[in-house]
Amino acid sequence: MTTRAADSHDLIRVQGARENNLKDVSVELPKRRLTVFTGVSGSGKSSLVFATIAAESQRLINETYSAFVQGFMPSLARPEVDVLEGLTTAIIVDQERMGANPRSTVGTATDANAMLRILFSRLGKPYVGPPTAFSFNVPTRKASGVMSTEKAGRTERNVVRDVVYLGGMCPRCEGMGHVSDFDLTALYDESKTLNEGALTVPGYSMDGWYGRLFAGMGLPMDKPIATFTKKQLDTMLYSEPTKIKVEGINLTFEGVIPKVQKSMLSKDVEAMQPHVRRFVERAITFDTCPECDGTRLTKEALASKVKGKSIADLCTMQISDLAEWVRALKEPSVKPLLGGLQHLLDSFGEIGLGYLSLDRPAGTLSGGEAQRTKMIRHLGSSLTDVTYVFDEPTIGLHPHDIERMNQLLLQLRDKGNTVLVVEHKPETIAIADHVVDLGPGAGSGGGEVCFEGTVAGLRRSSTVTGKHLDDRAALKDAVREPTGTLEVRGASTHNLRDVDVDVPLGVLCVVTGVAGSGKSSLVHGSVAGRDGVVVVDQGAIKGSRRSNPATYTGLLEPIRKAFAKANGVKPALFSSNSEGACSTCNGAGVIFTELGVMATVESPCEECEGRRFQASVLEHTLGGRNIAEVLEMSVADAETFFADGDAKVPAAHKVLDRLVDVGLGYLTLGQPLTTLSGGERQRLKLANEMAEKAEVYVLDEPTTGLHLADVDQLLGLLDRLVDDGRSVIVIEHHQAVMAHADWIIDLGPGAGHDGGQVVFEGTPADLVAAKRMKKKTTLTGQHLAEYVGV
């Protein structure tokens, strides 16, 4: 066979990449191979893989669409890089949580519901209607009247009577599955008047327009609510939107309850600000909808059945069982549909998510589950020569499940695709054809390629990853004794089977088990929410691109006051969101120019040169540094700077100490929160929560995004928390954390309805001993024994 020039394009070449902290990085990545990117957290892996290679591939593909289509797509700027050659279509599978929309379920997010709706519209007995009749997001609508259509300059009018557009949404709960009831005592204090602040709903203050609105509706402002007539109380609480004139201005008054329903109850509780969430949890009770029994669907949709099952019955089944039900359905008339549905459901099983059900809300999936759910689309794809980009695909996976994930990555590669994986787990690094190790440090100390080659070469290298690749934590010689217990009785959230367990206090307790065994259900359902328990998870931190570690942790407050005191001016001058902000860019540091379908251009502000502050503010210094220079410092440098001398600020030093403690010394104080990884966000939350003197800390997979070298530091931090008299409960799969624990609670034996039981509780040594004695042990026991070398 003759060789052509086309055959020589077997590399992806990157030259001079400078995104974020990358320092002119140049690499050559082999195509149709599995390349793993390693390096300490913050070393620049994501900047190279996602912000450079994947971003440019997506940008070039978007440019092939028409301007009209591009108008609906995110506009992407070209990454900071000199040369990018040999790119192929990139498919990104990241670990961002799926949307927190309360209407989004596993079924709606993966097209499984769409296929089931078509199936029921064709085979359901009795016949109800088109696929929309089985959708809980579409209400039934009726219309009568005149329809006008403009055609060739004339208007055609058709009179329609009682036209019905069928939908499947339960009218009582509006397709939510639950109805909310208001505890009126939590909405207002009836002993007070409106002017005295009787309303306890967040955001209702009588000082501004609300006070004028209430008065404009004729409500008595100086009488206690207890003395209101029935009509006045009804107006205040339930009034429909009513147009009124107040002081010559047209305004709309709406009752408190409809207003709260629109502004708060349409949002997911998890996505609310803390004070609003506290109010909602206090004032509103959510009960299963009595009309649809939580299925979200109309009675007609529930009455239509295929082989004795309604669409709601199928959505509540465990997906592995649903796959068997579909396999047994022999209906030639819908054969292609059943084939597609069968493949989709089998993919859930292949990827280790067979324990989920289609009605599970998407917002309740963990980061790892969300990432694997996104993978499902690509498993049976016939596309080849595609670049698949994965962001730590082993997150949330038990060592037992990591082997399965590795097989999937190799399958994608063997079909002729390029697979790029950002990963810390040695089990996945071991299967790489090619390794790129970034470092040597994090943040400004990283951004360079320290090693490029094979796994064997990495082991022999002197890089941080090479040195720590074969690290193994040993079992502790002696474990701490519990100071008490936290009793859990009859836990039955999700798949838990009436679990009774005593969680020891005053020690490091690890809750483990395969993915889907019920760990999160046990901890979040029965432990979190008790007094003195603080939960630190990996959920997104609320904040815009203006938010940074300094604003999030409250560190900026004492720093601003110290600057103000040293210079005899107001603290507000040292805030880029307040009086000190540069007037040209409003304290953003950059000017955005919208260009329609083209990428939005982000250029540094010429006035302040990207420093965000007015020139006059930067003349004020503290310890020889101005506020912009302080925000450019790393946490580690700032800790030294605020420790003593002219710039001594004890309150700031305390916060910085905690940030260094959790291993975030490399972050800069002014780095936007939007640029942090999942693991960094969790550690930032932990540093914040450590200020509160909680008795019990619950951490959800704190090793996420942590390099092997950083796990030791995390274990040291957990030890310090326990030695300070706190109790630490960790949901974790990492064997180093299990080995270091004082007590292990192992759930299983399998996932979904095969799990939900406590299969072991005791010390790590006892768990490993079973394997040593060649006795039957749990999956966790087998993998932990292998890890510690038994």
C-alpha positions in Angstrom: 0.0 0.0 0.0 1.4 3.4 -1.0 2.1 5.9 1.8 0.5 9.3 1.4 1.2 12.6 3.0 -2.0 12.2 4.9 -0.6 9.3 6.8 2.1 11.4 8.5 -0.4 13.4 10.5 -0.2 11.3 13.6 0.5 13.9 16.2 -1.3 16.8 17.9 1.4 19.5 18.2 1.1 22.3 20.7 3.7 25.1 20.7 3.9 28.1 23.0 0.8 27.6 25.1 0.4 30.5 27.6 -3.2 30.0 28.9 -3.5 30.8 32.7 -0.2 29.8 34.3 1.3 27.9 31.4 4.8 29.1 30.6 5.3 28.7 26.8 4.5 25.0 26.9 5.2 22.9 23.8 4.2 19.2 23.6 3.6 16.5 20.9 0.8 14.1 21.7 0.4 10.9 19.7 -3.0 10.4 18.1 -5.1 7.2 18.6 -3.3 6.7 21.9 -4.3 7.2 25.6 -2.4 10.2 27.0 -2.6 10.9 30.7 -1.8 14.4 32.1 -0.5 14.4 35.7 0.9 16.9 38.1 0.1 18.6 41.4 -3.3 20.4 41.8 -3.0 23.8 40.1 0.0 22.8 37.9 -1.7 23.7 34.6 -3.1 20.3 33.4 -6.6 21.7 32.8 -5.2 24.9 31.2 -3.3 22.7 28.7 -6.0 20.1 28.0 -9.3 22.0 28.3 -8.4 25.7 27.9 -6.0 25.1 25.0 -6.5 21.9 23.0 -10.2 21.2 23.6 -11.2 24.9 23.5 -9.5 25.5 20.1 -11.0 22.4 18.6 -14.5 23.5 19.7 -13.9 27.0 18.4 -12.8 25.8 15.0 -15.9 23.5 14.7 -18.3 26.3 15.8 -16.8 28.4 13.0 -18.1 26.0 10.4 -21.7 26.7 11.3 -23.7 29.6 9.8 -23.7 33.0 11.7 -27.4 32.3 12.5 -26.5 29.0 14.3 -23.4 30.5 15.9 -25.7 33.1 17.5 -27.1 30.4 19.7 -23.7 28.9 20.7 -21.2 30.2 23.3 -18.7 32.5 21.6 -15.2 31.3 22.2 -11.9 33.3 22.0 -8.8 31.8 20.5 -6.5 30.4 23.3 -3.1 32.0 24.0 -1.0 29.6 21.9 1.4 30.1 19.0 0.8 26.8 17.0 -1.8 24.1 17.3 -1.6 21.4 14.6 -3.3 18.1 14.0 -6.4 18.8 16.0 -9.4 16.5 15.6 -13.0 17.0 16.8 -12.9 17.2 20.6 -15.7 15.7 22.8 -15.4 17.0 26.4 -16.6 14.9 29.3 -16.1 17.1 32.4 -17.1 16.7 36.0 -19.4 19.7 36.3 -22.5 18.8 38.2 -25.6 18.6 36.1 -28.0 21.6 36.2 -29.8 22.1 39.5 -33.1 22.5 37.7 -35.7 20.7 39.8 -37.4 19.4 36.6 -34.2 17.7 35.3 -34.0 14.0 36.0 -31.6 11.2 34.8 -34.2 10.3 32.2 -34.6 13.8 30.8 -30.8 14.4 30.8 -30.0 11.2 28.8 -32.9 11.0 26.3 -34.3 7.8 27.9 -37.5 9.6 28.8 -38.0 10.9 25.3 -37.7 7.3 23.9 -40.1 6.0 26.6 -42.6 8.7 25.8 -42.6 7.7 22.1 -43.0 4.0 23.1 -46.0 4.7 25.2 -47.6 7.0 22.6 -47.4 4.0 20.2 -48.1 1.0 22.4 -49.8 2.3 25.5 -53.3 1.0 26.2 -55.7 2.9 26.4 -54.3 5.3 23.9 -53.8 8.7 25.5 -52.2 10.9 22.9 -48.9 12.0 21.3 -45.5 11.7 23.2 -46.2 15.1 24.9 -49.1 13.5 26.8 -46.5 11.6 28.8 -44.2 14.6 29.5 -44.3 16.1 33.0 -42.8 19.3 31.6 -45.7 20.0 29.2 -49.1 21.2 30.6 -52.4 20.4 28.8 -53.7 23.5 27.1 -57.1 24.3 25.6 -57.7 27.1 23.1 -60.8 28.7 21.5 -61.0 31.8 19.3 -59.7 33.2 16.1 -56.3 32.2 14.6 -54.8 34.7 12.1 -52.2 33.7 9.6 -50.3 36.3 7.4 -49.9 35.0 3.8 -48.8 36.9 0.8 -50.0 40.2 2.1 -53.4 38.9 3.2 -54.7 37.7 6.6 -56.4 34.4 6.8 -58.7 33.9 9.8 -59.7 30.5 11.2 -62.1 30.1 14.1 -61.1 27.2 16.4 -63.2 25.8 19.3 -61.8 23.9 22.2 -58.6 22.7 20.6 -56.6 20.6 23.1 -52.8 20.5 23.2 -52.2 17.4 25.3 -49.4 17.4 28.0 -48.6 15.1 30.8 -48.0 17.6 33.6 -49.9 17.0 36.8 -52.0 20.2 37.2 -51.8 20.1 41.1 -48.0 20.0 41.5 -47.1 21.4 38.0 -44.9 18.4 37.3 -42.8 18.8 40.4 -44.0 15.7 42.2 -44.4 17.6 45.5 -46.7 20.3 46.7 -45.5 23.1 49.1 -47.4 24.3 52.0 -46.6 27.5 53.9 -46.2 27.7 57.7 -47.7 31.2 58.1 -46.0 31.8 61.5 -42.6 31.7 59.6 -43.8 34.3 57.1 -44.8 37.0 59.6 -44.9 37.8 63.3 -48.5 38.7 64.0 -47.7 40.7 67.2 -45.9 43.3 65.1 -47.0 45.9 62.6 -45.8 46.0 59.0 -43.7 49.1 59.8 -42.1 47.2 62.7 -40.9 44.5 60.3 -43.6 41.9 60.8 -42.7 40.2 57.6 -39.8 37.7 58.0 -39.3 36.9 54.3 -35.8 37.7 53.1 -35.7 40.9 51.0 -38.9 42.4 52.4 -38.0 45.7 54.0 -40.7 48.4 54.6 -38.1 51.2 54.2 -38.1 51.1 50.4 -40.7 50.6 47.7 -42.2 47.6 49.5 -43.5 49.8 52.3 -45.1 52.2 49.7 -46.6 49.3 47.8 -48.3 47.8 50.9 -49.6 51.2 51.9 -50.8 51.8 48.3 -52.9 48.7 48.6 -54.6 50.2 51.6 -53.1 47.8 54.2 -52.8 49.3 57.7 -49.0 49.8 58.3 -49.3 50.6 62.0 -51.7 47.9 63.2 -50.4 44.5 64.4 -51.2 41.8 61.8 -53.2 39.9 64.4 -55.8 42.7 64.2 -56.1 42.5 60.3 -59.5 41.7 58.9 -59.8 38.5 56.8 -59.9 40.6 53.6 -56.7 42.5 54.6 -54.8 39.3 55.5 -56.0 37.8 52.2 -54.8 40.8 50.2 -51.4 40.8 51.9 -50.8 37.0 51.4 -52.7 35.8 48.3 -53.4 38.9 46.1 -53.0 38.3 42.4 -50.7 40.8 40.5 -52.6 44.1 40.7 -51.6 47.3 39.0 -51.7 50.4 41.3 -50.4 53.9 41.3 -48.0 55.0 44.1 -46.8 58.6 44.2 -47.6 59.0 40.6 -45.7 55.8 39.5 -47.3 52.7 38.0 -46.4 49.7 40.1 -47.6 46.1 40.5 -48.5 44.6 43.9 -48.5 40.9 44.4 -49.3 38.9 47.5 -46.4 37.5 49.6 -47.1 33.8 48.9 -47.4 34.0 45.0 -44.2 36.2 45.1 -42.3 33.7 47.2 -43.5 30.8 45.0 -42.2 32.6 41.9 -38.9 33.9 43.3 -37.9 31.1 45.6 -39.8 27.8 45.0 -39.1 27.7 41.3 -35.4 27.3 42.2 -33.6 24.2 43.4 -33.1 24.4 47.2 -29.4 23.5 46.8 -28.8 26.5 44.5 -30.1 29.1 46.9 -28.1 31.5 49.0 -27.7 30.2 52.6 -30.0 32.7 54.2 -32.8 32.1 51.6 -32.3 28.3 52.0 -32.7 28.6 55.7 -35.9 30.6 55.3 -37.4 28.1 52.7 -36.5 25.1 55.0 -38.2 26.9 57.9 -41.3 28.3 56.2 -42.2 25.7 53.6 -43.0 22.0 53.9 -42.7 19.9 50.8 -45.2 16.9 50.7 -45.7 14.3 48.0 -48.4 15.5 45.6 -51.6 13.7 46.6 -53.0 13.8 43.1 -50.1 12.1 41.2 -48.4 10.4 44.2 -45.1 12.0 43.3 -45.0 10.7 39.7 -45.5 14.3 38.3 -47.9 13.0 35.6 -51.7 13.3 34.9 -54.1 10.5 35.7 -54.6 9.8 32.0 -50.8 9.3 31.4 -50.6 7.0 34.5 -53.6 4.9 33.3 -51.9 4.1 29.9 -49.9 0.9 30.3 -47.6 -1.4 28.3 -47.4 -5.0 29.6 -49.1 -3.9 32.8 -46.6 -1.1 33.6 -47.2 2.7 33.4 -44.4 5.1 32.3 -44.0 6.2 36.0 -43.5 2.5 37.0 -40.7 2.2 34.5 -39.0 5.4 35.6 -38.9 4.3 39.3 -37.3 0.9 38.4 -33.6 0.5 38.9 -32.1 1.0 35.4 -30.5 -2.5 35.3 -34.0 -4.0 35.9 -35.6 -1.7 33.4 -33.1 -2.9 30.8 -34.3 -6.5 31.3 -37.9 -5.4 31.0 -37.2 -3.7 27.6 -35.2 -6.7 26.4 -38.2 -8.9 27.0 -40.5 -6.6 25.0 -40.9 -8.1 21.5 -42.8 -5.5 19.4 -41.7 -5.5 15.7 -43.6 -2.2 15.0 -41.2 -0.2 17.3 -38.1 -2.4 16.8 -35.6 0.5 16.0 -36.9 2.4 19.1 -36.5 -0.6 21.4 -33.0 -1.2 20.0 -31.9 2.4 20.7 -33.5 2.3 24.2 -31.9 -1.1 25.0 -28.5 0.2 24.0 -28.9 3.3 26.1 -30.0 1.4 29.2 -27.2 -1.2 28.8 -24.7 1.6 28.7 -25.7 2.7 32.2 -24.8 -0.9 33.4 -21.5 -0.9 31.5 -20.5 2.3 33.1 -21.5 1.2 36.6 -24.6 3.3 36.9 -27.2 0.5 36.6 -28.2 1.3 40.2 -29.8 4.7 39.3 -33.4 5.1 38.3 -34.6 7.4 35.5 -36.7 9.6 37.9 -33.6 10.5 40.1 -33.3 14.3 40.1 -30.1 15.2 38.1 -29.1 17.7 40.8 -28.6 14.9 43.3 -26.0 13.1 41.2 -22.4 13.4 42.5 -19.7 14.9 40.3 -18.5 11.4 39.3 -22.0 10.1 38.6 -22.7 13.2 36.5 -19.5 12.7 34.5 -20.3 9.1 33.8 -23.9 9.9 32.8 -22.4 12.3 30.2 -20.1 9.5 29.0 -23.1 7.3 28.1 -23.8 9.2 24.9 -20.4 8.3 23.5 -20.1 4.6 24.5 -21.8 3.2 21.4 -20.8 5.9 19.0 -19.6 4.9 15.6 -17.4 8.0 15.4 -13.7 7.4 15.2 -10.7 9.7 15.0 -12.3 11.8 17.7 -10.4 13.4 20.6 -12.1 12.4 23.9 -11.1 14.7 26.8 -11.8 13.4 30.3 -11.4 15.3 33.6 -10.6 12.8 36.4 -13.0 10.1 35.3 -12.3 8.1 38.4 -13.8 10.6 40.8 -16.3 9.0 43.1 -15.3 5.6 42.0 -14.4 2.7 44.4 -11.1 0.9 43.4 -13.4 -2.0 42.2 -15.1 0.4 39.7 -11.9 2.0 38.5 -10.9 -1.2 36.7 -14.2 -1.0 34.7 -13.6 2.7 33.9 -10.1 1.9 32.7 -11.6 -0.7 30.3 -14.0 1.9 28.9 -11.1 4.3 28.2 -9.1 1.6 26.5 -12.2 0.6 24.4 -12.6 4.2 23.2 -8.9 4.3 22.3 -9.0 0.9 20.5 -11.8 2.1 18.2 -9.3 4.6 16.8 -9.8 7.6 19.0 -7.3 9.9 20.8 -8.1 9.9 24.5 -6.7 12.7 26.7 -7.2 12.2 30.5 -6.4 14.5 33.4 -5.9 12.1 36.3 -4.2 11.6 39.7 -5.0 7.9 40.4 -2.0 5.6 39.9 -4.4 2.8 38.6 -5.4 5.0 35.6 -1.9 6.5 35.1 -0.6 2.9 34.8 -2.7 2.2 31.6 -1.4 5.3 29.7 0.5 4.9 26.4 2.0 8.4 26.9 2.3 10.6 30.0 2.7 14.4 30.2 3.7 15.5 33.8 3.2 19.2 34.5 4.7 21.2 37.4 7.0 21.4 39.2 4.7 23.2 41.6 1.2 24.8 41.5 0.0 28.2 40.4 2.9 30.5 39.4 5.3 27.7 40.5 3.9 25.4 37.8 3.0 25.6 34.1 6.0 23.7 32.8 6.4 20.2 31.3 8.5 18.2 33.8 8.3 14.9 31.9 6.9 13.5 28.7 7.2 9.8 27.9 6.1 6.3 29.1 4.8 5.3 32.5 8.0 3.4 33.1 10.0 6.5 32.3 7.9 8.6 34.7 8.6 6.1 37.5 12.4 6.5 36.9 12.1 10.3 36.7 12.7 12.6 39.6 9.5 14.6 39.2 7.0 14.9 42.1 4.6 12.5 40.4 7.4 10.0 39.6 8.6 10.0 43.2 5.1 9.5 44.6 3.6 7.1 42.0 4.3 4.1 44.2 3.4 5.7 47.5 1.4 3.5 49.8 0.0 4.6 53.2 0.6 2.1 55.9 -2.0 1.0 58.5 -1.7 2.9 61.8 -0.1 1.0 64.7 -2.6 2.3 67.1 -6.1 3.9 66.5 -7.8 6.5 68.6 -10.6 5.5 71.0 -14.0 7.0 70.4 -15.3 9.6 72.9 -18.9 8.9 72.1 -21.2 7.8 69.3 -23.7 9.3 66.9 -26.6 6.9 66.7 -28.3 6.2 63.4 -31.5 4.1 63.6 -33.7 2.8 60.9 -32.1 4.8 58.0 -34.0 4.1 54.8 -33.2 7.0 52.5 -33.0 5.9 48.8 -31.6 2.3 48.8 -30.8 2.0 52.5 -32.4 -1.0 54.1 -33.4 0.0 57.6 -29.8 0.6 58.6 -28.8 0.8 62.3 -25.2 2.0 62.9 -23.2 3.8 65.6 -20.9 6.4 64.1 -18.0 6.9 66.5 -17.1 10.5 67.6 -13.7 12.0 68.4 -12.0 9.9 65.7 -11.4 9.9 62.0 -14.3 7.7 60.6 -14.3 6.7 56.9 -17.6 5.7 55.2 -16.8 3.7 52.1 -18.4 1.2 49.6 -18.8 0.8 45.9 -20.5 3.7 43.9 -24.2 3.5 44.6 -24.0 1.5 47.8 -25.7 4.1 49.9 -22.8 6.1 51.5 -24.1 9.5 50.7 -27.7 8.5 51.5 -26.5 7.4 55.0 -24.4 10.4 55.8 -26.5 13.2 54.1 -29.8 11.6 55.1 -29.1 10.7 58.7 -26.0 12.6 60.0 -26.0 15.9 58.2 -28.5 18.4 59.5 -27.9 17.6 63.2 -26.8 20.3 65.5 -23.0 20.9 65.4 -22.5 19.0 62.1 -20.9 20.9 59.2 -21.0 19.3 55.7 -18.2 20.3 53.2 -19.0 19.1 49.7 -17.8 19.8 46.2 -20.8 21.8 45.0 -20.1 25.0 43.1 -19.3 28.0 45.2 -21.8 30.8 44.7 -20.0 33.8 43.2 -19.2 35.7 40.0 -15.9 36.3 38.2 -15.5 39.2 40.6 -15.4 36.8 43.6 -12.1 35.5 44.7 -10.6 33.6 47.7 -10.1 36.9 49.5 -13.7 37.9 49.3 -15.1 34.4 49.8 -13.2 33.8 53.0 -13.9 37.2 54.5 -10.1 37.9 54.4 -10.5 41.2 52.5 -12.4 42.8 55.3 -9.6 43.0 57.9 -7.1 43.9 55.1 -9.3 46.8 53.9 -9.6 48.0 57.5 -5.8 47.8 58.0 -5.2 49.8 54.8 -7.8 52.4 55.9 -6.3 52.8 59.3 -2.7 53.1 58.0 -3.7 55.8 55.5 -6.5 57.6 57.4 -9.1 57.0 54.7 -12.3 54.9 54.3 -12.2 51.1 53.9 -14.6 51.3 50.9 -11.7 52.8 48.8 -10.0 49.4 48.9 -12.8 47.5 47.3 -12.9 47.0 43.6 -16.7 46.6 43.9 -17.2 49.9 45.7 -15.7 53.4 45.9 -12.1 52.5 45.0 -13.1 50.8 41.7 -11.6 52.1 38.4 -14.4 54.2 36.8 -13.6 52.9 33.3 -14.0 49.2 33.9 -16.1 49.4 37.1 -13.5 47.4 38.9 -13.5 44.4 36.6 -10.0 45.0 35.3 -11.0 44.2 31.8 -13.3 45.8 29.2 -15.7 43.4 27.4 -16.6 44.1 23.8 -19.6 42.1 22.5 -19.2 41.1 18.8 -22.4 39.2 18.2 -21.6 35.7 16.9 -17.8 36.3 17.2 -16.0 35.8 20.4 -16.4 38.5 23.0 -13.2 40.4 23.2 -11.7 40.8 26.7 -9.1 43.5 26.8 -7.2 44.8 29.8 -8.6 48.2 30.9 -6.2 51.0 29.7 -7.0 53.3 32.6 -6.1 51.0 35.5 -4.0 48.5 33.4 -6.0 45.6 34.7 -5.4 46.4 38.4 -9.1 47.3 39.0 -8.5 50.3 41.3 -8.3 54.1 40.7 -4.7 55.4 40.5 -5.3 57.5 43.7 -6.2 54.4 45.7 -2.9 52.7 44.6 -0.9 55.5 46.2 -2.0 54.2 49.7 0.2 51.4 50.9 0.5 49.0 53.8 3.9 47.5 54.6 5.2 48.9 51.3 2.5 47.2 49.1 -0.6 48.7 47.6 -4.0 46.8 47.5 -3.5 45.6 43.9 -0.1 44.1 44.8 -1.6 42.4 47.8 -4.3 40.8 45.7 -1.6 39.5 43.3 0.2 37.7 46.1 -0.1 34.0 46.6 -1.7 32.8 49.9 1.7 31.5 51.1 3.4 34.9 50.5 0.5 36.8 52.0 0.7 34.6 55.2 4.3 35.7 55.7 3.5 39.3 54.8 0.7 39.8 57.3 2.4 37.9 60.1 4.5 40.7 61.5 6.1 44.1 60.9 4.1 47.1 59.6 1.7 44.9 57.8 0.8 42.7 60.8 -3.0 41.9 60.6 -3.8 39.0 63.0 -7.3 38.5 61.7 -6.1 38.2 58.1 -3.2 36.0 59.2 -5.6 33.6 60.9 -7.6 33.1 57.6 -4.4 32.7 55.5 -3.1 30.1 58.0 -6.2 28.0 57.4 -5.8 28.3 53.6 -2.2 27.1 53.8 -3.4 24.3 56.1 -5.7 22.9 53.5 -3.0 23.0 50.8 -4.1 26.2 48.9 -0.9 28.2 49.5 -0.4 28.5 45.7 -3.7 30.3 45.0 -3.5 34.1 44.5 -5.7 36.2 46.7 -7.4 37.8 43.7 -7.9 34.7 41.5 -11.5 34.5 40.3 -13.4 31.6 42.0 -14.7 30.5 38.5 -11.2 29.2 37.7 -11.0 26.8 40.7 -11.3 23.0 40.2 -13.8 20.9 42.2 -11.1 19.8 44.7 -9.9 23.4 45.2 -13.5 24.6 45.8 -14.0 21.9 48.5 -10.7 22.8 50.3 -11.6 26.5 50.1 -15.0 25.7 51.8 -13.2 23.6 54.4 -10.8 26.4 55.2 -13.9 28.7 55.6 -15.8 26.2 57.7 -12.8 25.6 60.0 -13.4 29.1 61.4 -16.8 27.9 62.8 -16.2 25.9 65.8 -18.2 22.8 64.6 -18.1 19.6 66.6 -18.5 17.2 63.6 -17.1 17.7 60.1 -18.5 15.7 57.2 -16.2 15.7 54.1 -17.4 14.3 50.8 -14.4 12.8 48.9 -11.8 15.4 50.0 -9.1 13.7 47.9 -10.9 14.8 44.6 -8.4 16.6 42.5 -5.5 16.0 44.9 -2.1 14.8 43.7 -0.6 11.8 45.4 1.9 14.2 47.1 -0.9 16.3 48.5 -2.8 13.4 50.1 -0.3 13.2 52.9 -0.9 16.9 53.7 -4.7 16.3 53.7 -4.3 13.4 56.1 -2.2 15.6 58.4 -5.0 18.2 58.3 -7.6 15.6 59.2 -5.4 14.4 62.1 -5.1 18.0 63.4 -8.8 18.4 63.3 -9.4 15.2 65.3 -6.5 16.1 67.8 -8.3 19.4 68.4 -11.2 17.5 69.8 -13.4 17.5 66.6 -15.0 14.4 65.0 -14.3 13.9 61.3 -16.5 11.7 59.0 -15.2 11.2 55.5 -17.0 9.7 52.5 -14.0 8.3 50.6 -12.7 5.7 48.2 -9.0 6.5 48.4 -7.2 3.6 50.0 -4.7 6.0 51.7 -7.5 7.7 53.6 -9.0 4.3 54.5 -5.7 3.0 55.8 -5.2 6.1 57.9 -8.7 5.9 59.5 -9.5 5.0 63.0 -12.8 3.4 62.1 -14.3 2.2 58.8 -18.0 1.8 58.0 -18.3 -0.2 54.7 -21.6 -0.3 52.8 -22.6 -2.7 50.1 -22.3 -5.5 49.1 -23.2 -4.1 45.7 -24.9 -1.0 44.3 -28.6 0.1 44.1 -30.9 -2.6 45.4 -27.9 -4.9 45.9 -26.5 -2.4 48.4 -27.8 -0.4 51.3 -26.5 -2.6 54.1 -23.5 -2.2 56.5 -21.2 -5.0 55.5 -18.4 -4.1 57.8 -17.7 -1.8 60.7 -14.4 -1.8 62.6 -10.7 -0.8 62.3 -8.8 -0.9 59.0 -6.6 -3.6 60.5 -9.6 -5.8 61.1 -10.9 -5.2 57.6 -7.5 -6.3 56.1 -7.1 -9.2 58.6 -9.9 -11.1 56.9 -7.9 -11.2 53.6 -4.7 -12.1 55.5 -6.6 -15.1 57.1 -7.8 -16.0 53.6 -11.4 -15.5 54.7 -14.2 -14.0 52.6 -14.0 -10.2 52.8 -15.8 -7.2 51.3 -14.8 -5.6 48.0 -13.3 -2.7 50.0 -11.4 -5.2 52.1 -9.9 -6.9 49.1 -8.7 -3.7 47.5 -7.4 -2.2 50.8 -5.4 -5.4 51.5 -3.9 -5.3 48.0 -3.0 -1.6 48.6 -1.2 -2.1 51.9 0.6 -5.1 50.5 -1.2 -8.1 52.2 
